[in-house]
C-alpha cells in the first residue's frame, strides 16, 4: 500500500499547483490577447508574415515560437488540472501506472507529476 502524504504536504502542493495554474492561465490569456490584437491590426509590413520578406520571415518564426510556447503552456495546464483532480480524489502522490508512492523530491520538482520516474514514459 502506498504511503499517504500528510495534510500539510498536500496543502503545500495544492498551493503550488494553484499558483502554477494561475501563471499558466495568464500566459495563455496573454497569447490569446496578442493574437487577437494582431488580427485586428491593419495589414502592414510590420504585421505581414510573408516569408519572402526578411521582416515577414522573422515575424513568421516569432509567431511559430509563440504558438509553441502557448501549446506547451496548455499542455502543462492540463497536467496541473489533472494533478489537482487526483488530489481531490485522494490519489495525489500515488503513481497512476504502478500504484507506488511518488517520491516527494519528484513532486517538489514537478508538483503535477502523476507517475514515478520509471513509469513516466508509459503514460
N, C-alpha and C positions, 0 to 999 in steps of 0.2 A: 504494500500500500504506500502511495506517495505521501511524503510529509506535507503537512499543511503550513502555509505561510501564516505568520502571526497577523492579527488585525492591523497592527501599526505598520507592518511591512506592506500589507495590501493597500492601506491608506496612502502610504508614501508613493507606491507605484501608481495608484489611481490619480493622484495629483500630477505626477509626471506625464501620464497618458493624457489627462485633461489639458495640461499645458501644451503638449505636443499637438493635440487635436486643434486647439485654438491657433497655434502657429501655422499649421498646415492649411487650415481653412483660410487664414489670412493670405497666405501665399497664393492659393488657388483663386481667391476673390480678386487679388491684385492682377493676376494674369488675365482674368476674365474682363476686368475693367480696361486694362491696356488693349486687349483685343477689340473690345467694343469701340474704344476711342479711335483706334486705327481704322476701323471700318467706317466710322463717321467722318474721319478726316478727308479733306479734299485730296483728290489724286494729284500727286506731285512727285518729282524725282526723289524727294525725301521718303515718300511712302510707297514707292514703286519697287516691288521685289523682282524686277526684271533682271535675270541673271546675266544678260548681255552687257549690262552697265555695271561698272565696278561698285558703285554705291548700292545698286539694287542687289548685286550678288552678296555683299556684306549684310544687307538687310535680310535677305532670304536666309542666310546662315544664322543670323541672330534670331530670326523667327523660329527656325527649326530647333535651336538650342532652347528657346523659351518653351516650346511645346514639349521638349524632352524633360525639362525641369518640372513643368506643370504635370506631366504624366507621372513622373516619379513621385511628386507630392500627393497625387491622387491615390497611387498605389500604397504609399506609406499611410495615408489617412484610412484606407480600407483596413490595413493591418492594425492600426491603433483602435479602430472601432471593433474589430474582431476580438482583440485582446480585452477590451472593455466588456464586450458581450460575455466572454469566457469568465471574466471577473464576476459579473452579475450571476452567472450560473455556478459560481463557486468552483470553477475549473482552472482559474488562473494559476500559473506556476507548475502546471502538470502538462507534460508533453502530449500533444494531440496524437502522435504516432505510436509512441512506446508506452505511454502512461507513467513514465518515470518523472521524478521531480526535475524541473529546470533549475539549474544552479542559480542562486541569487546573483552571482557575479555576471552571468549571462543576462539576467533581467536588468541589472544595473546598466549594462552596455546597450541593451535593446529591450526596453520595457514592453514592447509589443511582440516579443518572441513567444511563439506558441509551441516550439519544439526544442529538444536538446540538440546540441550541435551535430551529433552523429545522425540525426534524423532530418536535419534541415533540408536536405536535397530530396526528400521523399514526399514533400508536400506540393 
